[in-house]
Amino acid sequence: MSIAVSEAVQVLRRTPATLRALLSGLGDEWLGADEGPDTFTPRDVIGHLILGEETDWIPRLRIILESGERRPFTPFDRFGFKEKYGRLPIDELLRRFAELREDNLRQLEALRLAPEQLDLRGTHPELGTVTLSQLLATWVGHDLTHVSQVVRVMARRYQDAVGPWRAYLRILQ
């Protein structure tokens, strides 16, 4: 199944505002919550998304358009944001993410991809052959996964505090 770029953009354009609404101005007790070792905090999610905007989605799309399967994608360091963005204030991270996303969406829309271009192939370093359509669909899925993760991590801060209502809160189960 192929996707419609315009439909993908509808979600991709909303992610920065969604995360800003959830996280802007919150204290470290919310922004530093996690699900255990080697998991992301809400602050980490924003750093991770920024790094993806800088090094993953549009660069990989351009590799597919320019080189196809001949040039594999550069591996993505899921935790590379930690050193680069450290403990920057959340509002600075959110601003940077929104700016990068808007620029990347402008680049994507300027390409005016034809439906047949969505079938072009590239080479993922671990997954092998992928299509441009799959890359764009994954970009959307990645955003939604991390929005869900932020909400889940935040909800779990109160998993004991809700007492018996936990039985009614699927996010805590």
Buried (B, 14 or more C-beta within 10 A) or exposed (E): EBBEBEEBBEBBEEBBEBBBEBBEEBEEEBBBBBEEEEEBBBBBBBBBBBBBBBBBBBBBBEBBBEEBBEEBBEEBBBEBBBEEBEEBEBEEBBBBBBEBBBEBBEEBEEEEBEEEBBEBEBBBEEEEEBBBBBBBBBBBEBBEEBBEBBBEBBBBEEEEEEEEEBEEEEEBE
